């Protein structure tokens, strides 16, 4: 698998998984910038998710990963940033489709919806999956237009 530069951010409800994912990514040779939060103290997720997504949209990072309790609000915030295609994934198959069909450049995971082992597996398969192109390319171009 290639090495990626990855922006990562979470709120308090995704903090523990963010730390576990960050450790795995670093161990696998990826570069990671943590946009926070830096504890499990209550906070507002847009404060950390928007800067994460904006950094990916500017091309400073290859991919972004955002986490929260459900991952829903985080995906919504990320997708408000032009150029971001963030998918909420709660299993490996969804992560594969996010990359292969939607050329997802941002992944959202809900810490309260999957086990830590599942979250790590989702990230690994998401990073390993290529965009298929083909019939999906025209759709991506329409999304980005």
C-alpha positions as CSV (number, residue, x, y, z in Angstrom):
1,X,0.0,0.0,0.0
2,X,1.3,3.5,-0.8
3,X,2.1,5.9,2.0
4,X,-0.4,8.8,2.4
5,X,-0.5,12.1,4.1
6,X,-3.6,12.1,6.3
7,X,-5.5,14.8,8.1
8,X,-7.5,13.5,11.1
9,X,-9.9,15.2,13.4
10,X,-12.6,14.3,15.9
11,X,-14.8,15.6,18.7
12,X,-14.7,14.2,22.2
13,X,-17.0,11.3,21.3
14,X,-14.5,10.1,18.6
15,X,-11.3,10.9,20.5
16,X,-10.3,7.4,21.6
17,X,-10.7,6.0,18.1
18,X,-8.8,8.9,16.6
19,X,-5.9,8.2,18.9
20,X,-6.0,4.5,18.0
21,X,-6.3,5.2,14.2
22,X,-3.5,7.8,14.4
23,X,-1.2,5.3,16.1
24,X,-1.9,2.6,13.4
25,X,-1.4,5.1,10.6
26,X,1.9,6.2,11.9
27,X,3.0,2.6,12.5
28,X,2.1,1.8,8.9
29,X,4.3,4.6,7.6
30,X,1.7,7.3,6.8
31,X,2.2,11.0,7.8
32,X,-0.6,12.3,10.0
33,X,-1.6,15.7,11.2
34,X,-4.0,15.7,14.1
35,X,-6.4,18.7,13.9
36,X,-7.8,17.8,17.4
37,X,-9.6,17.6,19.7
38,X,-6.9,16.5,22.1
39,X,-8.9,15.1,24.9
40,X,-12.3,13.6,25.6
41,X,-13.6,16.8,27.2
42,X,-16.9,17.9,25.6
43,X,-16.4,20.1,22.5
44,X,-18.1,21.1,19.3
45,X,-17.2,18.9,16.4
46,X,-17.3,21.6,13.6
47,X,-14.3,23.3,15.3
48,X,-12.1,20.3,14.5
49,X,-13.8,18.7,11.5
50,X,-14.0,21.8,9.2
51,X,-10.2,22.5,9.4
52,X,-9.5,18.8,8.7
53,X,-11.6,18.8,5.6
54,X,-10.4,22.2,4.4
55,X,-6.8,21.0,4.6
56,X,-7.7,18.0,2.4
57,X,-9.6,20.3,0.0
58,X,-6.6,22.6,-0.3
59,X,-4.5,19.6,-1.3
60,X,-2.3,19.7,1.8
61,X,-3.2,16.1,2.6
62,X,-4.1,13.1,0.4
63,X,-7.0,12.0,2.6
64,X,-8.9,12.9,5.7
65,X,-10.5,10.9,8.5
66,X,-13.1,12.4,10.8
67,X,-14.7,10.8,13.8
68,X,-17.5,11.5,16.3
69,X,-20.1,9.6,18.2
70,X,-22.2,8.6,15.2
71,X,-20.0,10.1,12.4
72,X,-23.1,11.8,10.9
73,X,-22.5,15.4,11.9
74,X,-18.8,15.0,11.0
75,X,-19.6,13.8,7.5
76,X,-22.1,16.7,7.1
77,X,-19.5,19.3,8.1
78,X,-16.8,17.7,5.9
79,X,-19.1,17.6,2.9
80,X,-19.9,21.3,3.3
81,X,-16.3,22.0,2.1
82,X,-16.1,22.2,-1.7
83,X,-14.0,19.4,-3.1
84,X,-14.6,17.0,-0.2
85,X,-16.4,13.7,-0.8
86,X,-16.8,12.2,2.7
87,X,-18.6,9.0,3.3
88,X,-19.9,7.7,6.6
89,X,-18.7,4.1,6.8
90,X,-19.7,1.5,9.4
91,X,-18.3,-1.6,7.7
92,X,-15.5,-2.5,5.3
93,X,-17.8,-2.9,2.2
94,X,-19.0,0.7,2.6
95,X,-15.4,1.9,2.8
96,X,-14.6,0.0,-0.4
97,X,-17.6,1.6,-2.2
98,X,-16.7,5.0,-0.8
99,X,-13.3,4.8,-2.5
100,X,-14.0,2.6,-5.6
101,X,-17.3,4.3,-6.7
102,X,-17.1,7.8,-5.1
103,X,-13.4,8.5,-5.0
104,X,-13.9,9.4,-1.4
105,X,-11.2,11.6,0.0
106,X,-12.6,11.8,3.5
107,X,-13.8,9.0,5.7
108,X,-16.2,9.4,8.7
109,X,-16.5,6.9,11.4
110,X,-18.8,6.8,14.5
111,X,-17.1,5.6,17.6
112,X,-20.4,4.6,19.1
113,X,-21.4,2.5,16.1
114,X,-18.5,0.1,15.6
115,X,-15.8,-1.6,17.6
116,X,-12.3,-0.3,17.7
117,X,-11.1,-3.3,15.7
118,X,-13.8,-2.7,13.1
119,X,-12.8,1.0,12.8
120,X,-9.2,0.1,12.3
121,X,-10.1,-2.5,9.6
122,X,-12.4,0.1,7.9
123,X,-9.5,2.6,7.7
124,X,-7.1,0.0,6.3
125,X,-9.4,-1.2,3.6
126,X,-10.4,2.4,2.7
127,X,-6.7,3.4,2.3
128,X,-6.0,0.2,0.2
129,X,-8.9,0.7,-2.2
130,X,-8.4,2.5,-5.5
131,X,-11.0,4.6,-7.4
132,X,-12.4,2.5,-10.3
133,X,-12.9,5.4,-12.6
134,X,-14.9,4.3,-15.6
135,X,-18.6,5.0,-15.3
136,X,-18.1,6.5,-11.9
137,X,-15.8,9.3,-13.2
138,X,-18.7,11.3,-14.8
139,X,-20.6,11.2,-11.6
140,X,-17.7,12.5,-9.6
141,X,-17.2,15.3,-12.1
142,X,-20.9,16.3,-11.6
143,X,-20.5,16.3,-7.8
144,X,-17.5,18.5,-8.0
145,X,-19.0,20.9,-10.7
